[in-house]
Amino acid sequence: MQEFLLIVLAYLIGSVPTSVWVSKSFFGIDIRDYGSGNAGATNTYRVLGKKWGTFVMAVDMLKGVLATSLYILLPYYLTDEWDRTNFMVGLGLASIVGHIFPIWAGFKGGKGVATLFGMAIAIQPLVALCCVGVFLLVLFLTRFVSLSSILAGIAFAVFILFIFNEKEPLYRIFAVLVALMITLTHQKNINRIIKGTEAKVPLFKKRKKQEP
């Protein structure tokens, strides 16, 4: 029963619609009505600018860290590594589902990439660091945030399954599901990349904020 309540709490934490609340509170708009229509950090960056996009990404990652770390409220999981990792996966998954389908924002949220990174930081910081490295490298080479997210998600599965060879079955299954989920939620982006219409992110020059 305690585990179930913490899973629900993790979902509620993940459901905090950072970009929606920021856009409504400071700009009087709903971020989902502009740009790509996605309630995530990337669309916030495009529509509201770098400062707010960075803020949203940081908070969305923090949601994953906090939700996944709820296991500390149950003393049993502090001493059993195997069960702790599996429970952390469940908590992290609940937060990602909350981000994608937030109860506080009509179940229309983001794609969960930042929250996933937060979860990875809580469970396996080294894997998270490697995935961030993949993300930044692809972003530097292509300027596509979407492609960077997809390849970082695939890299997450590769690192878990082969490089670090994690033993927990649930963690391994989750890693595969993450790669599939990120790829599937970026289908429109993949189509735009193929067509040559996907927007690139300027890394080394100032950009004008898109007016809502």
N, C-alpha and C positions, 0 to 999 in steps of 0.2 A: 504493500500500500504506500509506504514511504517513497519507494522508487517511482511508482506511478505519479505521485504528486510532484516529484522533482522533474519528471519528464514533462508534465504539463507546464510547470514553471519555466522550464527551458524553452518550450514552445512559445510561451508568452513573452519571454525575453527576446527571442528571435523575431517575434511579431512586431516589435517596436519599429514603425515605419519612418526611419530617420529622415530620408529624403523628402517624404511627403510632409512631415511635420515642419521641416526646415523651410520648404518652399511655401507652405501655407502661412507659417508664422512670420517670416521675414520678407516674403515677396508677394503674398496674397494670391498665389496660384497653386495649382496641383501639378507637380512635376510630371505626372503621368499623362498630362494633356499636351506635352511639348516634347520636342526631340524624338527619341525612339519610343516614347511612351512607357519606358521602363523606370521603375522606382529604385534605381540603384546608383552607385557612386559614379559610374561612367556617364550616365545621362545627366546627372547633377553637374558634373564637370562641364559637359557640353553646353548646358542651358544656363547654369548659374555661375559658372566660373571655377577656377582652380581651387580657390580657398574653400568654398563650400563643398566641392567635390572631394577634396582631401579630408575635410571634416566628416562627411558622410561615410567615407571609406573607413576612417579610423573608428568611428562609433560602431559600424556594422561588424568590423573585425572584433571589437571589444565585446559585442553581443555573443559572438561565438566562444570567446575565451571565458566569459562569465558563465554562460549556460553550461559549457562542458566541465567547468570546475565546480559545479554544484555537488559533485560527489563528496566533497569535503564535509558536507553536512551530515554524512552517515559514517560514523567511525569505522565500521567494518571495512569499507573500501580503502581506508588509509593503510591497511596492512596486507591486503590481498591484491597483488599486481594484476593477475589474470582477470579477475572479476572487475577490478577497477577500470582497466582499459576497455573492456566490453561495455561497461556501464557508461563510460565517457563517450564512447561511440554513439550509444543510444541518446544521450543528452545532446551531443553535437548534432545528430541527425534531426532531433526535435527542433532545435534552434534554426536549422537550415530550412526545414519545412515551414516554420513560423515566418521566416524572412520571405519565402516565396509566396506563402499564403497567409498574410498577416490578418489576424482577427481584428486588429485595430484599424485596418484600412481596407475593408471590404474584400479581403482575401486576394488582393491584387498587389503583389509586391515585386521584388527584384529577382535576380537569378541566383543569388546565394553564394557567389564566389568569395566575397569579402568575409562573410560569416564562416564559410568553409575554412578559409585561411586562419581565422581566429580559433576555430576548433582544432586545426592541425597544430597551432602554436601550443595549445593547452595539452594536447596528447603527446606530440612528438615534435619539439621545437626544431630539431635538426632537419626533419623532413619538410617542415614549413619553410625553413630558410632556403632549402634547395629549390622548392617550388617557387618561392619569391624570386630566386635567381633566374629560373627559367622564364618566369613572367617578364622580368626586366630585360633580359637578353632579347627575347622575341619582340618586346615592345620597342627596344632600341633599333632592332634590325628592320622591323616592318611598320611601326607606328600604329598597328592595329591592337586596340585593347581587347577586342573580342578574340582574336587569334591567340593573343598572349594568355588569356584566361583559359581557352580550350586546351592549349598545349601544357599549361601549368597543371590543369586538372588531370590530363593524361599522365603527366610526369608524376603526379601524386600517386597514381596507381602503380606506376613502374617502380618508384622508390620503395613503396610499401611491400610489393610482391617480390621484387628481385634484388634491389640494391641493399635495403635494410632487412629484407626477408623476415618481416614480422610474423610471429607464430599464431597470434590470436585469429581464429577463423572469421569471426564477425568483423574484425578490422580489415581483413583481406577482402571479404565480400563487399564491405562498405567502400573500400578504395576503388573497386571496379565500378560500383554503382555511381560513385562520384564522377568518375571519368565519363560514364555514359550520360549522366544527368547534365553535366556542363555542356557536353557536345550537343545533346538534344535541345537544351534551352537556348542554344546559339545557332539554331538552324537558319533563322532569317539573316543573321550576320554572315554565316557561311555562304549563303546565296548571294549576298551583296558583295562579298569578297570575290567570288567567282565572276560576278558581273562587272566588277571594278567600281562599284558605287559605295562601298563601305567607307565611312569617314575615318580619316587618320588623325592622330593626336599630335599636335606640334610640340616637340619636347624642348627646343632650345630658342624659341622666340615667343614673344608675348602674343596673346590671342585676344580677340574681342569677345566679350561675353555675349552669347545669344540672347537677344531681348525677348522676354516672355511675352 
